[in-house]
Amino acid sequence: MFEDLIQGIRRIFEQPEGSIPLHAPWFDEEDELAVRDCVRSTFVSSVGAEISAFEQDLVTLTGAAHAVAVVNGTAALHTALMLLDVGPADLVITQSFTFIATCNAISYTGASSVFIDIDADTLGLSPEATSTWLEAQCEMRNGECRHRSSGRHVKACVPMHSFGSPMRIEALLKVCAEWNITVIEDAAEALGSSTGVQHAGTFAPIGTLSFNGNKIVTCGGGGALLIHDERIAKKAKHLTTQAKVPHPWAFAHDHIGYNYRMPNLNAALARTQLRKLPHNLEVKRELHVAYRALFKDTPFTLVEEPLGSTSNYWLNAVLLRDQAERDAFLKACSEAGIQSRPAWELITDQPMFSDAIKADLLVSRNMQDRLVNIPSSAHP
Ligand SMILES: *Cc1c(COP(=O)(O)O)cnc(C)c1O
């Protein structure tokens, strides 16, 4: 039944046999030279010119006011939450349909995640479902949103742009503003995506990115915070560099700090990789168009960018009609050497989060049951 699709995927990648990866990174000589030159400079670690140059590149690319480069996307999320003083007494709204890093970062602060459903078309946190939950479960007390039954402060909200598809960030910001909840945009998968002409991760006061090996561009491990406010950006830099008080020789620290700064070696590679982003975006869009033709006359639905937004099409996703069909498709792909994968199991199904506060998650569950990511490398 899936034989035509498998042959179609092989045709798209011009690979009649052998395995086709889900997503392979791509490096060229420019990347190799950047790494070599950085090694030769001996400035491979926490000091070096590449780090601030990379931060400036990110500012130019995204239009964010400030960028702070860190060791990975999870550290970026943890730092973002610390910048908002999120702690053990607090609740943070997020989606159950996400990669575990989003919720792990919330747990690092001691706060608890509250799980709300996603929209079927964007696969991101639903502003309507968020509003409904807040109306039903919370009230404003002294200008703070309080969860009525636990009395806990709902301080932040972390939506995620799934597979690069922009969620309804503007509507969510409006809902959260009414409840005085600060939004952090997990744009780890959405480098190069935008709503209107504005880059994902720059709508909320703080957004986060990842440059992990599986993302649209990679420097091995890396992440970044995109920040509106200069004072908060300075604090981000401070917290992620062991909170050391600037001084030519003395070691004084004024806060519990973190060794989260991106090493210069990674920043050197991140810079040459970032130059490949426009090219990768173009190839991925062509790939998506080819998939659109392939799935057109099938009962399956290719996930498309929501109207008014531009997806980076980091990972293409297709919806089968039910879980049994999804599993049959995964099996057929696996046997044919076509690397595909289901969506993440819902976070609320993981033992660490099974007792979490949650709204109904019907759409999340439905998408989890039916979605498969299919090969999406920009360079096979
Ligand atoms: C990749 C990813 C992260 C974490 O990034 P790392 O750099 O791997 O730590 C966070 N959130 C989402 C949604 C991701 O896909």
The ligand as an ORCA input file, in Angstrom:
! r2SCAN-3c Opt
* xyz 0 1
  C      16.085     20.823     19.756
  C      15.047     21.394     20.647
  C      15.355     21.965     21.895
  C      16.673     21.834     22.577
  O      17.761     22.187     21.895
  P      19.195     21.504     22.226
  O      20.101     22.419     21.524
  O      19.148     20.125     21.678
  O      19.369     21.546     23.702
  C      14.351     22.587     22.609
  N      13.111     22.615     22.164
  C      12.752     22.042     21.004
  C      11.351     22.099     20.569
  C      13.715     21.397     20.217
  O      13.341     20.810     19.073
*
